[in-house]
Amino acid sequence: MKNQFLRQAWTMMKQQRLFTGMYLIGTAVSIALAMTLFIIFYIKLGPVYPEYNRQRMVVIENTQECEKHEGGYSSTRGSGISGKFADLLKREAKSIDKVALLTRNKIDVETADKSKKTVEYVANVNAEYWQVFNYRFIDGRAFTKEQMNENVAVISTTLAQELFADTHVAGKSLNIYDTPFRIVGVVEAASGCTPITQGNIWTASVYYNENEFQGHYHAYITSDNIDKCMAEINDAFNRYTQTRPKNFTYTMDLEKYWQNALDCDAETTPFEAMGKYLYILLAFLFIPALNLSGMISSRMDSRMDEIGVRKAYGATNGEIITHVLWENLLLTIVGTILGVALCYIVVITCSSWITAFFDTRINDLSPREINADMLLNPTVIICIVALTFVLNIASALVPTLMALKKDIVQSLYQRR
């Protein structure tokens, strides 16, 4: 029976080419716009290389230290956290798994053949950084905790090609500010779409010549129980502030990863954060669906005689609805395939500005390649299937139900 419906739908597609073309274009554009939005937010929030631990991560990027002075004025200093304070948190918050510390700068490097280059996206990190962020090592390995006092570095495949014309360069050296650093590993370069982990050089360096609280670092903390971990971190922070001089006040921005990525405060719920984007998605889906529904309604008027005959021979409303939905499903599937292809073309060819939507952290000058992890994943595939069925039902069900409300005699009379 289903095969018969689909064969009939294919025949009608060939006979009514104008309707078919308009329907396919409407479906393809709707699916392409909705899928582009899904992909943008999957890149921002989903587990993509090398940030596979996003769902179990909390972030500390900003702290404030305010000193009250005589005369009623105060001075505030904003910064990251110190390596000492990160160690204190890990000792006292038992739910913490790993703490990645990261600070960035721009440096001049020189290879053994004296070629020089100014390198952007240079990071100073601790050893646990490589356990929080799962880079793929092309050569060598990450530096360990025991190597933190050595002049060692990990570089990206992009920089390795630029400096050495090779990606297997573990064991070679480069000079950073006239100091030789030994390359211990080469990692597959991360995309500019992941600004936290985008980099060219990572050196082993943790500054402990900082104060007890503020320092150079952003902290990315993993835990198997995010809520418990955040409560323990806040408790440790409150105990710390109670030991400080009374003329100082301290604040710390502790956020879940998605709160940090969407630039919202700790009190914001996921629905509040994503609500405005949900309205955009609904517009992308249901405005085209209304247009397609109007087209199908006009088409149903021309099929009233067919519906009348079928009902006269005993067809139930459910059977007629099923028939129409199966016919419409073929059109929707073809339109979805075209829409997905259009979406991928737009996202890949326009990634330099598409991926910057809704993200103030991305550097406009950095390359933002879209890789297979970001496009071909179960979440995106499930979204495609769900969108297809939603659009099919939304555009076909209402006009079919309206057509079935008409009197069977009137339907047969239209056959004359």
Buried (B, 14 or more C-beta within 10 A) or exposed (E): EEEEBBEBBBEBBEEBEEBBEBBBBBBBBBBBBBBBBBBBBBBBBBBBBBBBBBEBBBBBBBBBBBEBEEEEEEEEEEBBBBBBBBBBBBEBBEBBBBBBBBBBEEBEBBBEEEEEBEBBBBBBBBBBBBBBBEBEBBBBEBBEEEBBEBBBBBBBBBBBBBBBEEBEBBEBBBBBEEEEBBBBBBBBBBBBBBBBBBBBBBBBBBBEEBEEBBBBBBBBBBBEEBEEBBEBBBEBBEEBBEEEEEEEBBBBBBBBBBBBBBEBEEEBEEEEBBEEBEEEBEEBBBEBBEBBBEBBBEBBEEBBBBBBBBBEEEEEEEEBBBBBBBBBBBBBBBBBBBBBEBBBEBBEEEBBEBBBEBBEEBEEEBEBBBBEBBBEBEEBEEBBEEBBBBBBBBBBBBBBBEBBEBEBEEBBEBEE
